[in-house]
Structure formats: C-alpha cells, structure tokens
Amino acid sequence: MNHTVADKPAAMSPEMEALKARLKATWMAGDYSHFAQYLEPGALAFLERLAIPRDTRMLDLGCGAGQIAIPAARAGAKVTGIDIATNLIERARERARAEGLDATFEEADAEMLPYPDASFDMVVSLIGAMFAPRPDYVAREMLRVCRPGGRIVMANWTPEGHVGQMFKIIGKHVPPPPLMASPHYPFPPQDVVEFFFTYYGPTVRALAALDPDKQRTLREELVQLWAQNNRATDGTSTHIESEYLEVDGVRA
C-alpha cells in the first residue's frame, strides 16, 4: 500500500495525547544541548561510519540540538532535523545560523512525519526515535519518507547494557523515562549523577516526582551503578561503555 503525506492517521486517544505532552515536557526539561557535549565524540564517530555523500537528502529523527545534523550539514548533506522539543529545535536553528549552514529544523512527531513519500535519500536516528511510544508507527514513517534504494540507519540502546541497568533503577522509583548514558565525563560518578539531575530532562523530571527520602535512595543507587560500571582508574573521571545496537539498511 502506498502512503502519502495526505494520509491522516487515526485520531490519537486522549491517553496518547497526554503521554505525548508528557514526553515533550520531559525532553524540554533540563538543558540537553549542554548535556550532549560529552556524547559528541561517539556521535561524530557514528556519523563518520555512515560516510554520507555530499548533497544527500538526510532526515535526522530526534535530532535534539543538532548533535549529528549540524556536522552532517557542515560536510555537505542537505539536512532536515525533527524533534518534539521546541527548545532543542530553536537551539539547532541558532547553531545552523551561526555557522551559515543550509539546514532545516522543525518541531515534529516521528510517528507522524510531515513529509511526502520518498522525500529523503537517508533517514537516520541516533538514540532518538527509539523513545517514541509506538515503534511500529516510527518504522512505517521512516520507510515511507525514504526513497527506494535509500538508507535507514538507527542506533538504539540495548536493555542489557549500562542504560538498560539505569532503566531498571529508575523504574523502581518512578515510571521509567528514556535515559541515556555518556561514554566519558571529566568528573567522578557522584558528580555524573548530579549532572544528569541538573541538565538531562528525563532525570530532572524523575527526581522532581519523588519525596526527599526517595530522592536520596535514587541518588545512592545511581551513584553505585555509575561507580560499578566506571572504567576510569584516575579517581577523577568517569568512563562508561554503553552497548547499543546499530542498524543500517537499504529501503527496498
């Protein structure tokens, strides 16, 4: 069956609308553009592996503040980035303007993309679209907007890795938000946890939902997890190896 941008999905239930509003508020909390600075080396390595040719029409789902979209545009790709967080889209636009880059950033839902069929040569999501509540809708939309012969690439955290362990800890205290870890921080595990509670929207919101005793317990358990998985040995930094699954396919 052919899908076009004119095809309207069934109206969302009030429960789904409420969930989407909560997700948007979650990702707009904190300061993700500041938080993501320690993820940059891994993001750039991911982008380099893609070897994107110049003039490729690329869609970045869950683009945040332009973590891979900005360097891809810098390298000559024709980039469009979408995210549900208004403040992150504004930040990505600011960055593109500051560098004079020809890149488009729009607030949009990965489950209902506002683009016609076969609009892009490549559809990419680095630890972004995986957090949408209905993955079947996301997969359908990624296929629809990618041209035949184009590439669809995703990197998603695995349940068994460090981030999966964080899900389990947070889930014992509040409904589990999407969490993501960083490969390296120049401060010890206890400060990493405070960094998450200050700048990363999901953990900002999780902490705010708890009373002081439960906040203290959550802090202690997360510090223990980060210390347990810390590969750094200098006593002043934190280096975590977070397992993720990378998928690179061609649209039939």
C-alpha positions in Angstrom: 0.0 0.0 0.0 1.3 3.5 -0.9 1.3 6.0 1.9 1.4 9.8 1.2 1.6 12.8 3.4 -2.1 13.3 2.8 -2.9 10.0 4.5 -4.1 11.0 8.0 -3.5 8.6 10.9 -6.4 7.8 13.1 -7.0 10.4 15.8 -5.0 9.8 18.9 -6.7 8.8 22.1 -6.8 11.3 25.0 -4.4 9.0 26.8 -1.9 9.0 23.9 -2.2 12.8 23.6 -1.5 13.1 27.3 1.5 10.8 27.0 2.9 12.8 24.1 2.5 16.1 26.1 4.4 14.5 29.0 7.2 13.3 26.7 7.5 16.7 25.2 7.7 18.4 28.6 10.3 15.8 29.7 12.6 16.4 26.8 12.2 20.2 27.2 13.3 20.0 30.9 16.9 20.4 31.8 19.4 21.6 29.1 20.0 18.7 26.6 22.3 20.8 24.4 24.7 21.2 27.3 24.2 17.6 28.4 25.1 16.2 25.0 28.5 17.8 24.9 30.0 14.7 26.5 28.3 12.5 23.9 29.9 14.3 21.0 32.9 12.1 20.3 30.7 9.0 20.0 28.1 10.9 17.9 30.8 12.1 15.5 32.3 8.5 15.2 28.8 7.2 14.4 28.4 9.9 11.7 31.8 9.2 10.2 30.9 5.5 9.8 27.9 6.5 7.7 30.2 8.1 5.1 27.3 10.3 3.8 27.9 11.6 0.2 27.6 15.4 -0.4 24.1 16.6 -1.3 22.4 13.6 0.3 18.9 14.5 1.4 19.1 13.4 5.1 16.4 13.3 7.7 17.5 13.2 11.4 14.8 11.9 13.7 15.0 13.1 17.3 17.8 15.5 16.3 18.0 17.3 19.6 20.1 20.4 19.3 21.7 19.1 16.1 24.2 16.7 17.5 24.8 14.9 14.2 22.6 17.1 11.9 24.9 20.1 12.3 28.2 18.3 11.4 26.4 16.4 8.6 25.3 19.7 7.1 28.8 21.0 7.6 30.0 18.1 5.4 27.6 19.0 2.6 24.5 16.9 3.3 21.1 18.5 2.8 19.8 18.1 6.3 16.4 18.2 7.8 16.1 17.6 11.6 13.0 17.0 13.6 12.3 16.8 17.3 9.4 17.1 19.7 11.2 19.5 22.0 10.7 23.1 20.9 13.7 24.5 22.8 16.0 22.0 21.2 14.8 22.8 17.7 15.4 26.5 18.4 18.9 25.8 19.6 19.6 23.7 16.5 18.4 26.6 14.3 20.6 29.0 16.2 23.7 26.8 15.7 22.9 26.4 11.9 22.5 30.2 11.5 25.7 30.9 13.4 27.7 28.7 11.0 25.8 29.8 7.9 24.6 26.2 7.2 21.7 25.4 4.9 19.8 23.1 7.3 16.2 22.8 8.2 15.0 22.1 11.8 11.3 21.5 12.5 9.2 20.5 15.5 7.5 17.3 14.5 6.5 13.8 15.7 8.5 10.8 14.5 5.2 8.9 14.4 3.6 11.4 12.0 6.2 12.9 9.7 5.0 16.0 7.8 6.8 15.0 4.5 5.7 13.3 1.3 6.7 9.8 0.3 10.3 9.3 -0.8 11.4 12.7 0.4 14.9 11.7 1.6 17.9 9.6 0.5 18.7 8.7 4.1 16.7 8.6 7.3 18.9 8.5 10.5 18.2 8.4 14.2 20.9 8.3 16.8 19.4 7.4 20.2 16.3 9.4 19.3 13.3 7.8 17.6 13.7 4.8 19.8 12.0 6.8 22.6 8.7 7.3 20.6 5.9 5.3 22.3 4.8 3.4 19.2 7.8 2.0 17.4 5.6 0.4 14.6 4.4 3.9 13.7 8.0 5.2 13.6 9.2 2.3 11.4 6.3 2.9 9.0 7.1 6.6 8.7 10.8 6.0 8.3 10.1 3.6 5.4 7.5 5.9 3.8 9.7 9.1 3.6 12.8 7.2 2.5 13.2 6.8 -1.3 13.5 3.3 -2.7 17.2 2.4 -2.6 17.8 4.9 0.2 19.3 4.1 3.6 17.7 3.8 7.0 20.1 3.9 9.9 19.4 3.7 13.6 21.5 3.4 16.8 19.4 2.2 19.9 20.5 1.4 23.4 20.1 -2.3 24.4 18.3 -3.5 27.5 21.4 -5.4 28.7 23.9 -2.5 28.6 24.5 0.3 31.1 21.5 2.3 30.0 19.3 -0.8 30.5 20.5 -1.0 34.1 19.6 2.6 34.5 16.1 1.9 33.3 15.7 -0.7 36.0 16.9 1.5 38.8 14.7 4.5 37.8 11.8 2.2 37.1 11.8 1.1 40.8 11.1 4.7 41.8 9.1 6.4 39.1 7.6 5.3 35.7 10.8 4.7 33.7 11.8 7.6 31.5 14.1 7.2 28.5 17.7 7.5 29.8 20.9 7.7 28.0 24.5 7.4 29.3 27.7 9.1 28.3 30.9 7.5 27.2 33.1 9.8 29.2 32.8 12.6 31.8 35.7 14.5 33.3 34.3 14.1 36.8 33.6 11.2 39.2 30.4 9.1 39.3 28.7 11.1 42.1 29.1 14.3 40.0 27.9 12.5 36.9 24.6 11.6 38.7 24.2 15.3 39.7 24.9 16.3 36.1 22.1 14.2 34.9 19.8 15.6 37.6 20.6 19.1 36.5 20.7 19.0 32.7 19.0 15.8 31.4 15.2 16.3 31.1 14.1 12.7 32.0 16.1 12.6 35.2 15.2 16.2 36.1 11.6 15.2 35.9 12.1 11.8 37.7 13.8 13.5 40.7 11.1 16.1 40.9 8.4 13.4 41.2 9.9 11.9 44.4 9.9 13.0 48.1 13.3 13.7 49.7 13.8 10.2 51.1 13.2 8.6 47.8 15.4 11.2 46.0 18.2 10.2 48.4 17.7 6.5 47.6 17.6 7.1 43.9 20.8 9.1 44.1 22.6 6.4 46.1 21.6 3.6 43.7 22.6 5.6 40.6 25.9 6.6 42.1 26.5 2.9 42.9 25.7 1.9 39.3 27.9 4.5 37.7 30.8 3.6 40.1 30.3 -0.1 39.4 30.5 0.4 35.6 33.2 3.1 35.6 36.2 2.0 33.6 38.3 5.1 34.5 41.0 4.5 37.1 42.2 8.0 37.8 39.6 8.7 40.5 38.6 12.0 38.9 36.7 11.0 35.8 34.0 8.5 34.6 34.2 6.4 31.5 31.3 4.1 30.7 31.0 1.7 27.8 27.3 1.7 26.8 26.1 -1.0 24.5 23.9 -0.1 21.6 22.6 -1.8 18.5 23.4 -0.1 15.2 21.1 -0.9 12.2 22.0 0.1 8.6 19.6 -1.0 5.9 18.5 -0.2 2.3 15.0 0.7 1.5 13.5 -1.8 -0.9 
